[in-house]
Amino acid sequence: MAALKTRRMLVLTCAIATLSTAAACSGEPGALPGSPGASGQGIIDRAPVASAEAIAASPTATAIKQRGQLLIGGSLDAPLLSQQNPATGETEGFDATLGKLLAKYIIGTPDAKIVNSSSETREALLQNSTVDVVFQTYTITPQRAEKVAFAGPYLMSGQAIATMKDKSAIRKPSDLNGKKVIAGANTPGVEAIKAQAPNAEVITFATDPECVQALEQNRGEAYVQDLTLLAASARLNDKIQIVGEPFTSDPYGIGLKHGDDAFKKFVNDWLVRLQQAGIWQQVWKDSLGTVVTGEAPAPPAIGSVPGS
Amino acid sequence: MDVLLDNFGTFAEGVLTTIELTTLSFAGALAIALVIVTFRVSPVRPLRFFGTAYVELFQNVPLLLWILFFVFGLPKLGIQFELFTTAVLAVSMYSAAYYAEALRTGINTVSTGQAEAARALGLGFGQSLRWVILPQALRSVVQPLGNLTVMLLMNTALAAGAGLVELSTAANRVNLVEAEPILIFSGAAVVYALLALVITGVTRLLERRLVIHR
């Protein structure tokens, strides 16, 4: 049945600095991320609008302005990042709000439409111009940078480990060796596990709630996922805990059409303006900041990672 | 092409799982279908009812829901198997409903005279089914069974929902790293097509040797 264990031959030891075991989930559930009043309109009013010269310098921005709508490749089911509120129909969260702000920067109004894209399709969507930009926790990698251009990074995150609270066998990434580990299908978690614990058996499920449920059913001993998503899950489910700190660094970029240097500069200039005005920090506080403890982190330096 | 060669290991593992899943689910589905179709044509009313209910239940709910139910629902009721076993069970039980219907069509092609002759020879219900009716029924539905098996192969892709690294999941994983969707998914499609061709080929061979011309 499971005749697929050939990879078990590989042995690699990873020296990992001792990681503290502070759970990263906050205690108090705050206001719903992006709920009206918390951020919503206020931030959009404060956000900058590009000058006519800046728009004219980028043919893509000019075309978007003429169309009157920014087409964004994104998700509608990512809590804290880009989740559609069934009551209002608005998409809320860190990525979703930034998308609206970029639309305002170009068009003057936050007129953005999210085209539901997936990890499998987003390169194609950019290449055939179905969308103008991709806001979807899109990790910048040199390989991907050969297919798409990345503005940013606009957010730094990392993979972290969650286990059931009554388990204590896993304290650091190398402890995953020889264990069954759950990860989201098509997430960087899959590769991160292989890099840190080559002898771990990775089991993937399509969605975050399914992964959490599989963890509860002991289908795996740990669940590796982006810290922001784990924190959201840990807040909803008090049976799971986050073990240690993120063990990778995932720089998220804004996906753009490959080779469109003028538009890349345009988007990067916009990011810098948001950061300098403190708007980036406010968007973070209103979304991820409702779950992750502490002050808003320093925004990442634009162009600071390979591929951006 | 380098992308496909560089990730040969991941692909091979996925293809292997797909083949295992297809083979075991095919065997399971055919076995269940034989039981169900026997129920459906049996003279005992509760068994007939059970057979009909089974077919209706499994044909009228999508396979993906069955897989999710088997993986995430049953453990809540205290029934939990290994993921691979769960996937085989779900795909088998679902496909069995379709196989059973194909077999019933086959049984309908066997003339009533055959059953009467079997009874005249003193064979009971089980014996006449096993020695007279089912062999003829099976031989006349080789082609539909082959088509259903191709469908079963395609359906195994849904087992990705159950956490199995079969061919489509493997392709997804490679694409996650390489970001070459067109090449990678075309590669996976070619493999699926080749596997389907094998099934069609075997079906054609069996049909040529077994089919009854009436």
Interface residues (C-beta under 8 A of the other chain):
Chain A: M1 A2 A3 L4 T6 R7 S119 E120 T121 E123 A124 T141 Q143 R144 E146 K147 V148 I182 A185 N186 T187 P188 V190 E191 V202 I203 T204 F205 A206 E210 Q213 A214 Q217 R219
Chain B: G9 E13 L16 T17 E20 V71 F72 P75 Q80 E82 L83 F84 T85 A160 G161 G163 V165 T169 N172 R173 N175 L176 V177 E178 A179 E180 P181 I182 F185
